[in-house]
Amino acid sequence: PPSPSQFSGLLGTVYRRGNLSFTRDGNTLISPVGNRISVFDLKNNKCETYPLATRLNIACVGLSPDGSLAILIDEEGAALLVSLIGKCVIHRFYFHKPVHSVSFSPDGKKFVITKDNVALMYHAPGKKREFNAFVLDKTYYGPYDETTCIDWTDDSKCFAVGSKDMSTWVFGAERWANLIYYSLGGHKDVIVACFFEENSLDLYTVSQDAALCVWQCDTELDGLKPMPPKGEAGEEKAEKDDEEFLEEPKGEEIHGKDNPSKQETRNKVKYSRVAKHFFNKEGDFNNLTSAAYHKKTHLLVTGFASGIFHLHELPDFNLIHSLSISDQRIASVSINSSGDWIAFGCSGLGQLLVWEWQSESYVLKQQGHFNSMVSLAHSPDGQYVVTGGEDGKVKVWNTSSSFCFVTFTEHTSGVTAVTFTSTGYVILSASLDGTVRAFDLHRYRNFRTFTSPRPRQFSCLAVDSSGEIVSAGSQDSFEIFIWSMQSGRLLDVLAGHEGPISSLSFNPMKCVLASASWDKTVKLWDMLDSWRTTETLILNSDVLVVAFRPDGKELAVAALNGQITFWDHENAVQVGSIEGKHDLQMGRKELDKITAKQAAKGKSFTTLCYSADGQSILAGGLSKFVCIYNVKEQILMKKFEISCNYSLDAMEEYLDRRKMTEFGSMALIDEGAGGEDGVAIPLPGVKRGDMSYRHFKPEIRVTCLQFSPTGRSWAATTTEGLLIYSLDSGLIFDPFELDIDVTPSNIRNTLHQKEYTMAIIMAFKLNEKKLIQEVIEAVPSSEIDVVCSSLPDLYVEKVLEFLASALETSCHLEFYLIWAHKLLMLHGQKLKTRSVKLLPVIQFLQKSIQRHFEDVSKLCEWNIYNIKYALAISQQRGLKRLAEETPVDEDDLDSDSDYLMQES
């Protein structure tokens, strides 16, 4: 049963807002995606989204120097302390105000956060267990306006803080006799970033009007003197008048002054401005939005509001190169530890780029759908997922690496439906621009475009099991169009519905097309009978979605009144129904005038999907829940909460009382809008929100659900992106036909006596994955043939399923391939009779083998070329040079391929 599903990945969104950060080894990039973090392994080309989430979108991320901890802080200032090794939340903390930045000291003992106009220094959480992980050490006052950025010196003695009041402050992390605080001016706009030079107190500051100041300090880091013992009156404590600090433990406070007296500055550190440089040419007004500095190579990267970035060498300010990478502002820039790779995030388009500046090439270039995804489809082997979005793009994602590897941009309007053909190499997409397009996954091109005689907006799409017949339903003419894939010709136009066509589905086993419409009917059309209507199923509400069971024997229909009904379509009899309205649990939007309970009365499921075995059905709609029902028992088995991100609209059932005033909700006041009338209430039925607002909250909804053909996972397209949930079987004890003498020790004894078949059967009865692996790997490869032939039928499919999951992770490639080969050769005929039931397992196995094939073939080709290259070089050498000259380093080449072998 698909009950123990758990979140396993987020595709389709790569960056939302917040700061990007590289891990210590420089090979992995951590990117905040909404209220989760995605970790991109750039060496192995993999991406993983951690199963933890903050309450709102993440605003800033701080990584500890050893790379094991991260602090995630959301828009309201709620923080999570996260272990990146265990992928779990260790501690929660609330800072009460939005936090602009967070930074660990290089020695990992302290961290500083900036909020309001103060900087707070905390003791970093350590290895020992403690009651409170965040202990306030010192509070630094000084700037008049909000603080924006932090940078530490290399030895953690001092840090600098930039502010919106155009000043930069240098504070001592401890009270040094000659440096407690120092204020630097010199800018005419908000400070975006400040950076210390390597092992020195010299400082660079960068402001929003694209100016860079270079500051020189008259003291080295070693010249900082510790405070003499107490007895001098140098510390005046100011009274606290801020309420927000009352509940925090009173740490030491340091109050900086803008213009200290002569006497206070005697024998103290002095800064002087050596140079000021401008990025913009005369007449340019390009705001600088983000910056990063690599201390070892003296490389400064700056990102601008127009999507351009510059690379400069400091302190001479030589331009290395500049490039436009986007047409929106670059929100975040980060450089890895070696200084080779630079990461850029653009929050407007959701782009994430990693640029190798020396070779001027992309290491990673990913972009999600600009606005929400509308539909998805799995390829027949479950290896790829295709998504279509309202931005008119069709993207194909690899489920194992979570990367998008091709984007088709031919559509000129929103895509409403996508699907794969049964071969898995052709993608079809229907769009509101009046075309259905077919894309080829070998050459990545649009090779067919199907259109109707008069332009129609297509709302749904279906392709038959042979991949020859393409059908699409139109919103505005109530007709269904049928095309031939081979010729691209329009074969037929099916009229008969009296309302817009909402959904189409082909029977997987026969040439029967089911069409659902808003005229409260589902019609079944038989292709072999020249598309005559064989049945019309009449429902008592507008029909929104229709789906066939994988074996083609049952039809599920969801209607506007929230009911899901099941039909035996051969005899046109209803065999069951589910009243799903109460399970959907709507949220109340901020601008709604009625309660969620009242609004839910008009809500319904908009997407349905059978599980791979046909026993359960997934349903989702305009809410944050996905429901899984058992079809036979007609009961709700589980409800999944797709998101816990309160930055999205319609998440809460009741409006927040704190946002209510005597005039209504605070959300009705659009901040910064010029109109006197306040907010215009949106028109009914508008789903995307009004894009002309200064700020608008996307509404949480599930637009499409699909079960993977391998039966191991299901996917949902939501406002957040494409979420993948896998059926996790590792955590539960699930024995099978267990009897009293099946114990681990007995199984191992049977193994020692070399009764392999018996041992395998006992291991499957106990159903512990580790034990099964131990038993199967103990069988000598010469015995596999014998063992396979003596396995009972029931256990053949269990072994096959185990092989498929073991192949995903194991390095014993040949061994498991021999097993799979022998099993399929010996039992192929018997398995064929149960092919429908076994299809998910076989497809899972095929997906695993296919992935290994691609990896190994790439590696072999690379090695072949390396060897050819080495040979060619050695032949060249004899011809041109004398033997005394130093030979070309061939070991370098070999070591390169060895290294690759180890990697794989």
N, C-alpha and C positions, 0 to 999 in steps of 0.2 A: 504494500500500500504506500502511496506517496505521502505518508505523513511526516517522516522525519527529514523533510527538505530543509536545507539551510543555505543562507546566502553564500554564493561562491564567486560572484564576479560582477563588475559593472563595466559595460562596454558603452561606446557611443558618446561618452563625455570624458574629456581628458583633463580639463582645467576649468574652474569656475571663477574663483577669486582667491586672494591670499598670496603668500610668498612661496616660491619654489625653493627647494633645497636639495643639494647633492649629499649623499652619505660620505663617510670619511674616505673610503677607497676610491670615490669618484666615478664608480660605474653605475650607480643607482640613483634615480631621481625620485624625489617624493613630491607629489603634486596634490594640492587640496581640490577635491571634486565635490562641490556642494558641501554636505556635512560629513563626508568620508574622505579618506586619503587613499590615493592610488600610488603604487610603488612600481616604477618602470625600471626593469633590469635591462640596461642598454647593451651589456655584453652578450647576454643570452637571448635578447629580443623577446622578453616576456613582460607581462604586466599583471599586477595582482592588486585587487582592492581589499583592504582589510575589513573584517566584519565588525567594525565598531563605528559609532556615529555620535556626533555632537547634536545638540538640540536645534541649533541654527547653522547657517553656512559658516564654514571655518574662515576666520579673518587672518590669523597668522599662526605659523608653525615654528617652533624652536627645536633644534636637534642637539642632543648632548654630544660633546666631542668624541666620546667612544662609540657613538652610533647606536647605543642600545635603548635610549629613552627619547621620547619626543613629547613636547608640550603643545597641545592643540587648543587654540582659544577661539571661541565663536564670536559672532557680531555683538553679542550683549556682554561679553566678558566672562562667560562660563568656560572654565579650562578643564581639559582632561590630561592626566599624566598617563602616557601610553608606553607599554613595552613593545619595541619594534621586533623583538626576538619572539616573545610569546604571543604577539598580536592581540593584546588584551589591555583593558583599562585598569590601571593600578590605583588611581586616586582622582577624585573630582574636587574642584576648587572654584570659588566664584569671586571674581574681582570687582563686581558691582558696577563697573563702567566699561565702555568699549576700550579694548587694548589695541594700540597701534603696532607695536612690535615686541618681540621677545627674543632674547639672545643669551646663550650660555657663555660663561667665561671660558677661555681656552683651557684652563686647568680643570674645568668641570665642577668646581666647588660652589660656584654662585651662578645665579642668573638674574637678569634685569628685565623688567617689563616697563613699558611707558604707557601711562594713561593720564588723561586730563593734562595738567601741566607739571606732573611730577614723574620722577623715575623711582621705581621701587626695586631694591635689591633683596633677593631671597637666597637662603641657603639651598643649594641644589639637593634634591632627594638622593640619598646615598645608598650604599649596598646593605646597610643594616636596617632592621625593621624599625619603623618609627610610627608614632601615633599620627602625627601630622606631617605630611611630606613637604609642605610649603611653610617654611618659617621665615618671617620677615626679619631682615637684618638691618637695613638702613633705608630711610626715605630721603630722597634728594629733591629740594625745592630750588627754584631759580628761574626757569623760563616763565613768561607771562601767559603764553598761549599753549595749545596742545603740543605735546612732544611727539616726534614722528619716527626717529630712527636711532639705532644704537650701534656703536662699534667698540670693541675691546682692543687694548694693546696686547701684544703677543704673550706677555708674562702675567696677564690678569691683574696688573697693578692699578690701571686706570681705565675708564671708559668715557666715550664721548656721546652726547645726546644732542640731536638736532631738533629744532622746534619750528612751529608755524609762525612764531614772532620774529623770524629771520635771524635768530641767534643760534650759536652752537655752544654747548657747555662741556667742558672737560672736568670730570669728577674723579677724585681718588677713590678706589675701591676700599682702601683703608685710609685713615687720616694721616697723610704725609705732612711733615712739618712745612715743606715748601710747596705743597699742592693740595689744597682742599677742594677748591673749585676755581674755574677760570672761564670767563665768558668771552666769546669771539663774535664780532659783528661782521660788517663788510658785505652783506648780501641785501638785495632789494626784494626778495621773494621767499616763499616757504622753502625751508631746507629739506631736500629729498633724501640725501644720504651724506654720511661723513665717514671717512676712512683714515685709520692710522697707517703710517709707513711701517715697514717691517722692522721690528726691534727698535722702535724709536717713538718719541712723542710727537714727531712732525705729523701734520694733519692735512687732509684734503677735505673741503666741503663743497657740495654740489647743490645748487638751488634750482627751483622750478623754472626760473626764467633763463635756464641754460647757461649759468655762469659757474665757474670753478675757481675757488680760492685755494692757494697753496700757503700753508702756515708753517713757520719754522719755530722750533722751540730751542731755548738756550740751554736746556738741561737734557742729559741722557736719562734713560730709564734707571740706570744704576745710581744716578744722582739724587733720586728721591729719598729724603731722610725720614725715618720714622719719627713720630711725635715723641717729645720728651715726656717723662712720667708726669702724671697729673700734679696740679699745684699751680699751674698757670691758668689764669682765667681766660680761656680762649673760646670756650664753648658756651654760647648763650642759648638757652632753650626758649623757643617761642611758644606762646600758648597755642593750643590746638583749637582752631575754630571750625575745622572741617568735621562734619558729622560722620563722613564716610570712613574716617580712620579710627573711629571710636572702638569698633568691634575688633579691629586687628590688634595683635599684641604690639605693645609700643616698642618699636625698634629705635635705634638712634636716628636723629634727624639732622640733616645738613642743609642750612639755608644759604643759598648763594645770593650775593648782591650784585647789581648791575655795575655800579661804580664804587668799588671799595676805596677807602681813604688811603692816602700815601703811606701811612704808618703800617696799614694791613698788608700792603704789597711789598714791603721791604724784605729782602732775602727770599723772595718767592720766585717760582718759575715764571718766565716771560715768553710770550708768543709774539711773533711779528709776521706780517703778511709779506711774502716774497713775490707773489705773482697773482694775477687774476686773468683767467682765460675765458673766452666766450665761444660757445658751440655754434650758435646761429650766425649766419652771414648777415650783413646789414639788411634791414627790411624784413627779415624772417621773424615770425612770431611762433616758433614751434616749442610748445611746452615740453620740458624734460619730465618724464613720469617715473623713471626707475633707473637705478644704477647699481653696479657691482664692481668690486676691485679685487684683483688677484695680487697679493703682496709680493710673492716671490718673483713674478715676471713683470711687475709694475704695469699691469694691464688694466685699463679702466674701460668698462662697457657701459654705455648709456642708452636707454630706450626713450623714445619720444612719442608724443601724442599722435603723430601722423603715421606711426608704424615703422619708422626708420630707426636703426641703431647705429652707433658709432663705436669704433675701437680706437682708443688712444694709448700711447705710451707715456707714462708720467716719469719724472716731473717735467719733461721737456714739452709735453703736450703735442707729440707727433701723431698725426692721424694715420692709423694702419689701414683700416678700410671702413666704409659705411655701406649699408644695404637696407633696402626697404623690404620688410618681410610680411607686412600685413597692411590693411587699410584702416585698422583701428589702433587705439593706443596700446602700447606695450605695458602691461600692468606689473610684470615682475621679471627680474633678470637674476640669474645665478651662475656662478662659475665653479667648475669642479676643482678638486684639490690639485690636480696636475696642471690646470690652466689651459687644457686643450679644448674642452667642451663648454659651450655656453648655452644655458637653457633660457628660453623666452616664453612667457605666458601672455596671451591676449584674451582678456575676459569677455570682450564684446562678442567675439566670434567663437570663443571656446577653443582657441588654438594652443597647441603646445609644440614647440620646436626645440630641437637640440642641434646646435650648429658647431661644426668643427672649423675653427677660424683659420687654421694653417692650411688645410687642404681646400677650404671654402666649399664644404659639402654638408648636407644634412645627415646627422646620425639618426634623428627621429623627426618625423613631420606628421603630426596627427591633428585632426580637427573633427569635432562632433557635428551633429546637425545643428544648424543655426537656431531653429526653434524646435518644437517638439517632434518626436518621431511618431508616425502614425501606424505603421504596420511592420511586421517582421515575418520571415520564413526561414526554416532550417533547410540546409541541403540534405539530400537523402541519406548521406552517411553521417550527418550531424557534425561535420567538421567546420562548416561555414554557416554564418547567419547573415541574411541580407535584411537591411532596414530601409524604409522609405520615409521621408520627412516632409513637413509642410514647406520646407525651403526648396523642394523640387529635386533634391539629390537622392540618389540611390547608392548606398554604401554597403560593401561586403566586408564582414569581420571574420577573423580566424578565431574560433572559440578557444583553442589551446593557448595562443599567445595574447589574445584580447586586443589585437591591433587591426585597424582597418587597412586592407591592402589595395583596394581600388574604389574609386568614387566615380559614378556616372552622372554627368550634369546636363544631359540632353533635354530633360523636361523643362518647360518654361513656367510651370505652375506646380502647386503642391501635389505630391504623390499620394494616392489614396490606398493602393494595395500593391503588394509585391508577392511573388511566388517563384519557386524553383520548378523546373520540369523534372521528370523522373530520372533523367540521366545525371542531373546534378551539374551540368555545364552551361545551362541556359537559365537566365533570370528574366522574368517578365514583370513589368510594372505598369500600372494604370494610373492616369493622372487627370486632373481637372483641365489640363490644356487640350483635351480632346484626342489624345493619342494613347495607344498601348504599345510599349516598346519592348523588344527582346534584345538582351545583351548576352554576349558570348564570353565565357570565363577563360577561354584559351587565349584569345587575342585581345580581350578587353575592349570590344567595340559594340556599337549599337547596330546589329545587322538586319533587323526588321522593324518597321514602324507600321502598326495597324491603325487605320482611321475609319471613321464612319462617313457615309455619303454627305451628311450635313454635320457640322461640328457639334459634338455632344460632350458633356462633362461626365467622365467615367468615375463611378463611385466604388465599384467592386470588380473582382477579377477571379477567374478560375481556369485551370488547365487540366485536361483529362490525364488519366494515368499513363497513356502512351506518349504524351507530350506533343500530339499532332493537332489537337483542337483547342483553340484559345477562345474564351468567352469573356465578355465584359458587360456590366449593366450600367445604364445611364441614369443620371439623376433627373434630367429635365425632359426626356421624351418617353420614359416608362418602357423602353425597349431593351432587349438583350441582343447583343451582336455576337456572331460566331465567325471566327476566321480560321483559315488553314495555316498552320505553322510553316509548311513546306513552301507554299506559293505566296503567302502573305495576302491572299485574296479574301474578301468578305464572302462567306458561304451563305449565311442566312441571317435574317433579322427576326427575332421572336417577339411578337406583340401579344398582348393578352392581359398584362398587368395594368391596373388603373392607378398606380401610384409609383413614386420613385423606387427603383430597385435598390435594396439595402445590402443584400449579400447573395453570393453565388457559391455553390459547392458541387464538385463532381463526385459521384460515387466511386470509391477507389477500385471496386471490382467490376462494375458494369458501366456502359456508356449512358448513364442517367445523370442529368443535371438538375439540381434543386435550386430554385430561385425564391428569395424572400422579398416581400415588398411591403410598403406602407399601406397597401390596400387590404391588410389583414389576411393575406393568403400566402401559402407556400405552394408553388407549382413545380411538378416534376415533369421534365421533358426527356423523351427517349430519342436518342440520336439515330438508332437503327430504324426507328419507325418514322423517319424523315421529320424529326423534331416535333412530333405531336405531343400535346399535353396528355400524359397518362393519368395523372392524379392532380386534384387541387385540394390541399389541406386548408380548412378554414379555421382561423383562430379568432379570439374575441378581442384582439388588440393589434396595433401596428407591429409587424414583425421586423426585428432589427438584425438578427444574425442566425445563420443556419449552419450546421456542421454534421458531417457523416462520421459514424464510428469507423475505426480503421478497417474493420472487416466488411463494411458496407451494409450491415444488416439493420442499422438503427439510425434514426435522424434526430438530432437535438435542435430545438428551436427556442430562441429567446425573444420575448415580446416586450412591448413598451410598458405593460402592467407589472413587470418584474417577475413574470413566471418563466420557468424553463420547462418546456414540454418535450416528451420523448415519443417518437412515432415509429410504428412498424410500417414503413412506406410501401411495402409490397401490397399490403391489404388496406392501407390508409386508415389504420386504427391507432388511436393514442394509447400508449402503454404505460405512461407515467407522467407525473408532473412535480415540479419543485416550486414552492412559493419562496422566492429568494429575496423579496423586497426588504425584509427586516435584517437579512444578513449583510446587506450592502453597507449599512451604517454610514450615511452621508456626514460630511462635515459642514459647518456653516461658514460661508464666505464672509469676509469683513464687511462687504457692502450689502449683504442680504438683509431684506426687511423682515423675512419670516424665519422661524426657527428651523433647525436642521430636521427636527421630527416631522414638521409639516412639509418641508421641501422633499423629504425622502418619499413621500407618497407618490410623487410623479417620477421617481427614478427607477432605472432598470439596468440590467446587464447589457453591455454593448459588445462584448467579445466572449466567445466560447471556444473550448478546445478539449477534445478527448485525450486521455492519457494513452500511452503507446499500447497498453494492453486492453484499452476500451472499458475498463471497469470503473474508472472515475472520470469526472469532468471538471475542468477548471473554468471559472467564470469571473469576469471583472468588469468594471464600469467606471463611472465618474466618482470614484472614492478611493481611499488609500488601502482598501482591502481587496484581496483576491480570495475567493472561496473555492474549496475543493469539495465536491459532493460525490458520494457513492451513488452510482446510477441505479443499481439494483434495489438498494435499501432506501434510496431517495432521502438520505440524511446528510447533514453537513459534517464532513470529517475534520476539516481544519480551516482556519481563517488566517491568511498571512497579512501582516501589516507591511506594505511595500516600502513605506518611508516613515521615518520619525523626524523629518526635517520641517520644523515650524517656520522656516523662511518661505515655505510654500503656502498658498491660500487653501482654504477649506480643509485644514488639518484638524481643527478642534471642533467638537460638537457644539460647544457653547462659546459665545463671544467672551473675550477676556474682560472681566469687570473693570480692570485697571484702565482699559482704553475707552470706557464708557463715560460720557459727560451728560449733563442734563439735556444737551441738544442732540444726543445720539453718539454714534461711534466716532472715535478720533480718526479712523481710517477715511472718513468722508471728507476730512480736510486735506486737500492735496497740497503738500508743502511746496512752496515756491511757484504755485500756479498763479497766473496773473488775473484770472477771471474773478469777478466779485461774487459769482453765484456758487463758488465752491466746486465740488465735484459733480460732473454730470453722471447720473446713474446709467450704467451700461445698458445697451439695448438687450432685450430678451434673446437668449440663445447664443450670445457672443461668448465663445469659449476661450479665446486667447487673451482676453483682457485688452484694455485700451493702450496701444503702444505709444500714444502721445503723452501719457503721464510722465511726470518727472521720475516717479518710481512706480513699478507695478509688480504685483506678486503673481507668478504663474500659479495656476490652480492644479492641485494634485489630481491626476487621473490615469487610469490604465487604458491604453488605446488598443492593445493587441496582446494576446497570449498564444504561446505555441509550445507544445511538448516536443522534446527532441526525439528524433526517430530512434536514437539508441536507447530510449527509455530511462536514461540516467539523470536527466535534468529537464527543467522547463524554463522558458524565458518570457519576460514581459516587457513591452515598451511602455514607459511611463514618462511623466514630466521630468523625472530625475535622469533618465537615460535608459539603456537597455540592461535590465537586471537579470542575472542568471542564478537560478536556485538549483543546487544539485541534490540528489537523493543520497543522503549520507548513510552508509550502512556500517561504518567502522565502529560505532560506539555502542551498538546494542547486541546483547546475547540472544541469538535467534536460532536455536537448535532445530534440527530437521529429523524426524523419526528417531529420536534419541532413545537408547535403552541403557540399562544400568551399568553394563560393563564397557561403555565407550568413555574412556578417560584419556587424558593426554599421555599418561605413562603407558597404558595399554597400547595406544597407537604407536608410540615409539618402540615398544617391544615387537609389535607386528612388523615394523620397519626393519628391525635388526634381523628378524627371521626371513627377510627378503620377500615377504608376502605383500608386494606393492599395491595390487588392486584392492586387497582387503583394507590396507592402511588408508588408501585414498577414500574409500567409501566411509570408513569410520571418521576420518577427518571432516568429511562433508556433513556427517551426522551431527558432529559437534559444532560445525560451522564457525570456527574461529579462523580468521583470515591468515594470521601469522602461522598457525599450525598447518593449514592447508599448503601454504607456501613451502614450509619446511619439508612436508611429505613429498610434494611434487618435485621439489628440487633434489630430493634424495634418490629419485629414480634414475638409474644409469641410462645414458642416451640410447644404448643398444637395446634396452628392455622396453622402450616406449611403445614400440609396435605391438608387443605381446600384451602389455597392460591395456592399451587402447582397445584391442580386440575383445578383451574379457570384461570391459566395463559394462554394467547394465545401462539400458537406454536412458533411464531417469537421470543417471549421474553424468551422462555425456554432455547434456546441456549445462549442467552445473559446472563441469570442468571448463567448457567453452567460455562461460561467463567469467569464471575466475581468470582464464588466460587473457581475456580481453582487458580486464582491469589490471592484471599483473604486467602486461606488456606496456601499459602507460608509463610505469615507473621503473621497471626492471632493466638491468643491463645484460641479462642472459638472453640476448636476442635470438641466437640460433636455436638454443634449447627450446624456447617457447614456440618458435616457428615450427620446429619439428613436431611438437605436440599438436599444434593446430592443424598441420598438414595431415598427420596420421589420423586424427579424429575425424576430419572432414572426409578423407578418402574412405575410411572404413565404414562410417555411419551415414555417409551422404544421402543414400537412398531413403533411409528411415527418417532422417531429419526433414527431408523434403515434404513428407506427408504432413508434418506439423509446422510448415514454413511460416504460416501467419503468426503463430505464437512465438516462434523463435526469431522472427525478423529483427526485433530490437537488439538481441544478443549478437547476431551475425553482423549487424551494422556497426555495433560497438567495436567488435573485433576488427572489422575492416578499417574503421577510423584509426584504431591504434596502429595497425600494420602500415597503413598509408602514411601516417606521420613519421614512423621510423624510416620508411622507404625514402621520403623526401629528405630527411636529415642525413641519412647515410649516403645517398647518391650525391648530394652536394659535396660532402666531405671527400668522397672518392674522386670526384671530378677535380676538386682542388688539389688533391695529392698527385693525381696523374699530371696535371699541368705543372706542378712544382717539379716533379721528376723530369718531365720533358724540358723544362727550363734549365734545370741543372745540367742535363745532358748537352743541351745546345751551348751552354756557357763553356762546358769543358771542351767541346769540339772547337769552339772559337779560340780558346786560349792557345792551343797548339799552333794555330795559324799565325796569330798576329804578334804575340809577345815572346820575349825570351823567358827561359824557365826560371831565371833568378828573381824575376819580379814577384811581388806578393800575389798569391792566387786570390781569386774571388772567394769570399767566405761561403763555402757550401754548407758548413755546419749550421750557419744561420738559417739557411733555407730549411734544412732538416728539422732544426729545433722548432721552426715555425709550424711545420706540419705535425710534429709530436705534440706541440702545445694544443693544436686544434683537436688532435685525437683525444687528448686528456679531457678537453672541454666537453666533447660530445659524450 
